[in-house]
Amino acid sequence: MIEINIPTDTIEQLLAIVKQRLGNRKLGSFPFYTKVPDFIVNEYMSKWIDIQEIATGYIYGHDETIPLHTDKWKSNTFYNLNIPIYNTVDDQQFIVFDQEFPDRGCEWQAEGISQKRHQPLTEDDKTSSDTDNDHLESITYKGVRPFDTDILHSTNIAVNNELHDILPFDKDFYFGLSGKSWTQTVGKGLIFKTTQLHGTAIQEHFKVGCVFLLKSQDCLLSQ
């Protein structure tokens, strides 16, 4: 995990495109996703990152815990860049685990949990998402612990104590995992492997964040 600083103008442009595409719909009224337009990458992000290392980027808004997952759904990407762009609380936690699911995207849904699915903000967003997903078909496990699937680097012991108070589901669901939490602060970003298991901690308030899939972590022009 590498924490970086994100320039204010990049964050402002990412949030502005959300508000523009929402139109008359209210921010926070439903979970959504939308693709980051090229002009933000080319005109703003190019000031601080090698944009040749950016494969794609999407903005997500939601008010509940996102299931534990990996993002290996685009073949030429190896790292995530997570950028918070709008918070309604200042202490929302995000968890990145040491364990990996190496060959494709995967999601682990806890037993009895019904997730609200993100809706595309525009008609083009669904097409873009389908096109970007050019790797092996992703897997979804329901009511199955990651430990009982083909993850790498399992600890074979209970999840580390530091995470107990922020885990959204029963701690046995996280058996065999170890990880760290990160406060999702606007103005900061986090880089980690696309194959690492990750997701929001306990969440009750709406937030908006952006995820860029990177070809390399060695992409920053200056920090």
C-alpha positions as a Python dict, from the first residue, in 0.01 Angstrom:
ca = {
    (1, 'M'): (0, 0, 0),
    (2, 'I'): (130, 340, -101),
    (3, 'E'): (-46, 661, 9),
    (4, 'I'): (-12, 962, -221),
    (5, 'N'): (-139, 1320, -239),
    (6, 'I'): (-406, 1405, -497),
    (7, 'P'): (-420, 1764, -632),
    (8, 'T'): (-735, 1960, -554),
    (9, 'D'): (-816, 2038, -917),
    (10, 'T'): (-826, 1667, -1003),
    (11, 'I'): (-1071, 1599, -721),
    (12, 'E'): (-1286, 1897, -815),
    (13, 'Q'): (-1310, 1783, -1177),
    (14, 'L'): (-1399, 1425, -1080),
    (15, 'L'): (-1680, 1546, -852),
    (16, 'A'): (-1800, 1799, -1111),
    (17, 'I'): (-1849, 1528, -1375),
    (18, 'V'): (-2060, 1330, -1127),
    (19, 'K'): (-2286, 1628, -1059),
    (20, 'Q'): (-2315, 1704, -1430),
    (21, 'R'): (-2416, 1348, -1517),
    (22, 'L'): (-2658, 1324, -1225),
    (23, 'G'): (-2869, 1602, -1375),
    (24, 'N'): (-3183, 1641, -1165),
    (25, 'R'): (-3111, 1330, -962),
    (26, 'K'): (-2994, 1384, -603),
    (27, 'L'): (-2641, 1292, -500),
    (28, 'G'): (-2667, 1019, -239),
    (29, 'S'): (-3010, 890, -340),
    (30, 'F'): (-2883, 575, -515),
    (31, 'P'): (-2557, 385, -573),
    (32, 'F'): (-2396, 458, -910),
    (33, 'Y'): (-2090, 428, -1128),
    (34, 'T'): (-1964, 633, -1418),
    (35, 'K'): (-1652, 627, -1633),
    (36, 'V'): (-1390, 900, -1594),
    (37, 'P'): (-1381, 1108, -1916),
    (38, 'D'): (-1055, 1141, -2106),
    (39, 'F'): (-1030, 1518, -2061),
    (40, 'I'): (-984, 1482, -1684),
    (41, 'V'): (-701, 1235, -1735),
    (42, 'N'): (-536, 1437, -2014),
    (43, 'E'): (-578, 1790, -1878),
    (44, 'Y'): (-555, 1743, -1501),
    (45, 'M'): (-405, 1409, -1403),
    (46, 'S'): (-126, 1441, -1658),
    (47, 'K'): (26, 1708, -1432),
    (48, 'W'): (114, 1452, -1164),
    (49, 'I'): (91, 1100, -1310),
    (50, 'D'): (217, 924, -1622),
    (51, 'I'): (-117, 882, -1794),
    (52, 'Q'): (22, 611, -2021),
    (53, 'E'): (9, 389, -1712),
    (54, 'I'): (-367, 448, -1665),
    (55, 'A'): (-579, 182, -1834),
    (56, 'T'): (-922, 301, -1722),
    (57, 'G'): (-1102, 473, -1435),
    (58, 'Y'): (-1450, 468, -1280),
    (59, 'I'): (-1624, 675, -1015),
    (60, 'Y'): (-1847, 497, -762),
    (61, 'G'): (-2101, 634, -515),
    (62, 'H'): (-2266, 425, -240),
    (63, 'D'): (-2385, 431, 121),
    (64, 'E'): (-2326, 72, 225),
    (65, 'T'): (-2034, -165, 260),
    (66, 'I'): (-1897, -288, -72),
    (67, 'P'): (-1842, -668, -73),
    (68, 'L'): (-1490, -799, -38),
    (69, 'H'): (-1347, -823, -388),
    (70, 'T'): (-1052, -797, -627),
    (71, 'D'): (-1032, -595, -947),
    (72, 'K'): (-841, -818, -1189),
    (73, 'W'): (-1098, -771, -1466),
    (74, 'K'): (-878, -586, -1715),
    (75, 'S'): (-593, -791, -1858),
    (76, 'N'): (-315, -531, -1870),
    (77, 'T'): (-359, -381, -1522),
    (78, 'F'): (-182, -471, -1199),
    (79, 'Y'): (-251, -189, -950),
    (80, 'N'): (-547, 10, -821),
    (81, 'L'): (-540, 380, -742),
    (82, 'N'): (-821, 460, -498),
    (83, 'I'): (-915, 831, -476),
    (84, 'P'): (-1186, 955, -235),
    (85, 'I'): (-1363, 1257, -386),
    (86, 'Y'): (-1666, 1317, -160),
    (87, 'N'): (-1737, 1216, 201),
    (88, 'T'): (-2023, 1281, 440),
    (89, 'V'): (-1811, 1161, 736),
    (90, 'D'): (-1439, 1208, 794),
    (91, 'D'): (-1346, 867, 930),
    (92, 'Q'): (-1470, 613, 674),
    (93, 'Q'): (-1228, 319, 670),
    (94, 'F'): (-1116, 108, 377),
    (95, 'I'): (-949, -231, 424),
    (96, 'V'): (-679, -385, 205),
    (97, 'F'): (-584, -743, 284),
    (98, 'D'): (-250, -913, 222),
    (99, 'Q'): (-418, -1208, 52),
    (100, 'E'): (-463, -1222, -326),
    (101, 'F'): (-685, -1389, -583),
    (102, 'P'): (-451, -1390, -882),
    (103, 'D'): (-612, -1481, -1211),
    (104, 'R'): (-941, -1287, -1243),
    (105, 'G'): (-1183, -1056, -1065),
    (106, 'C'): (-1363, -1207, -768),
    (107, 'E'): (-1626, -1104, -512),
    (108, 'W'): (-1713, -1268, -180),
    (109, 'Q'): (-2061, -1192, -46),
    (110, 'A'): (-2137, -1274, 316),
    (111, 'E'): (-2429, -1507, 389),
    (112, 'G'): (-2769, -1338, 394),
    (113, 'I'): (-2643, -999, 273),
    (114, 'S'): (-2833, -834, -10),
    (115, 'Q'): (-2628, -566, -183),
    (116, 'K'): (-2774, -277, -377),
    (117, 'R'): (-2607, -284, -718),
    (118, 'H'): (-2450, 28, -866),
    (119, 'Q'): (-2644, 185, -1152),
    (120, 'P'): (-2471, 346, -1453),
    (121, 'L'): (-2514, 723, -1455),
    (122, 'T'): (-2530, 733, -1835),
    (123, 'E'): (-2620, 490, -2112),
    (124, 'D'): (-2258, 491, -2227),
    (125, 'D'): (-2132, 380, -1884),
    (126, 'K'): (-2274, 28, -1918),
    (127, 'T'): (-2119, -12, -2263),
    (128, 'S'): (-1784, 120, -2141),
    (129, 'S'): (-1783, -118, -1844),
    (130, 'D'): (-1856, -419, -2062),
    (131, 'T'): (-1582, -318, -2308),
    (132, 'D'): (-1323, -256, -2036),
    (133, 'N'): (-1385, -599, -1885),
    (134, 'D'): (-1159, -784, -2129),
    (135, 'H'): (-1014, -1048, -1896),
    (136, 'L'): (-1137, -1384, -1772),
    (137, 'E'): (-1495, -1382, -1646),
    (138, 'S'): (-1518, -1270, -1285),
    (139, 'I'): (-1637, -1502, -1007),
    (140, 'T'): (-1890, -1432, -731),
    (141, 'Y'): (-1904, -1644, -415),
    (142, 'K'): (-2211, -1618, -191),
    (143, 'G'): (-2188, -1735, 170),
    (144, 'V'): (-1834, -1868, 113),
    (145, 'R'): (-1532, -1739, 306),
    (146, 'P'): (-1228, -1631, 105),
    (147, 'F'): (-1029, -1885, 308),
    (148, 'D'): (-1236, -2162, 147),
    (149, 'T'): (-1149, -2044, -205),
    (150, 'D'): (-824, -2027, -401),
    (151, 'I'): (-666, -1724, -235),
    (152, 'L'): (-291, -1686, -192),
    (153, 'H'): (-102, -1624, 135),
    (154, 'S'): (-372, -1739, 379),
    (155, 'T'): (-260, -1708, 742),
    (156, 'N'): (-467, -2009, 860),
    (157, 'I'): (-556, -1810, 1173),
    (158, 'A'): (-819, -1555, 1273),
    (159, 'V'): (-810, -1211, 1115),
    (160, 'N'): (-579, -967, 1294),
    (161, 'N'): (-721, -797, 1602),
    (162, 'E'): (-664, -444, 1473),
    (163, 'L'): (-951, -489, 1226),
    (164, 'H'): (-1212, -647, 1453),
    (165, 'D'): (-1402, -328, 1536),
    (166, 'I'): (-1442, -216, 1174),
    (167, 'L'): (-1526, -545, 1000),
    (168, 'P'): (-1872, -520, 843),
    (169, 'F'): (-1950, -892, 880),
    (170, 'D'): (-1883, -1169, 1131),
    (171, 'K'): (-1510, -1202, 1194),
    (172, 'D'): (-1517, -1574, 1104),
    (173, 'F'): (-1595, -1465, 746),
    (174, 'Y'): (-1244, -1313, 742),
    (175, 'F'): (-1065, -1618, 884),
    (176, 'G'): (-725, -1663, 720),
    (177, 'L'): (-698, -1296, 624),
    (178, 'S'): (-467, -1022, 747),
    (179, 'G'): (-469, -660, 646),
    (180, 'K'): (-459, -290, 720),
    (181, 'S'): (-718, -13, 729),
    (182, 'W'): (-690, 324, 557),
    (183, 'T'): (-893, 637, 626),
    (184, 'Q'): (-1057, 756, 305),
    (185, 'T'): (-958, 1122, 322),
    (186, 'V'): (-1034, 1358, 34),
    (187, 'G'): (-697, 1477, -94),
    (188, 'K'): (-526, 1142, -49),
    (189, 'G'): (-500, 834, -271),
    (190, 'L'): (-398, 473, -217),
    (191, 'I'): (-215, 239, -455),
    (192, 'F'): (-229, -140, -406),
    (193, 'K'): (-240, -455, -618),
    (194, 'T'): (-555, -527, -819),
    (195, 'T'): (-532, -889, -701),
    (196, 'Q'): (-544, -799, -331),
    (197, 'L'): (-872, -853, -147),
    (198, 'H'): (-1022, -521, -40),
    (199, 'G'): (-1344, -342, 46),
    (200, 'T'): (-1502, -79, 268),
    (201, 'A'): (-1515, -131, 643),
    (202, 'I'): (-1846, -77, 825),
    (203, 'Q'): (-2027, 192, 626),
    (204, 'E'): (-2351, 379, 693),
    (205, 'H'): (-2295, 711, 515),
    (206, 'F'): (-2279, 804, 147),
    (207, 'K'): (-1942, 856, -17),
    (208, 'V'): (-1802, 892, -367),
    (209, 'G'): (-1465, 756, -474),
    (210, 'C'): (-1273, 688, -790),
    (211, 'V'): (-1074, 379, -888),
    (212, 'F'): (-814, 389, -1163),
    (213, 'L'): (-662, 65, -1290),
    (214, 'L'): (-289, 108, -1348),
    (215, 'K'): (-37, -84, -1554),
    (216, 'S'): (240, 1, -1306),
    (217, 'Q'): (279, 154, -961),
    (218, 'D'): (584, 346, -1083),
    (219, 'C'): (370, 614, -1243),
    (220, 'L'): (397, 926, -1030),
    (221, 'L'): (569, 1228, -1185),
    (222, 'S'): (629, 1398, -849),
    (223, 'Q'): (509, 1371, -489),
}
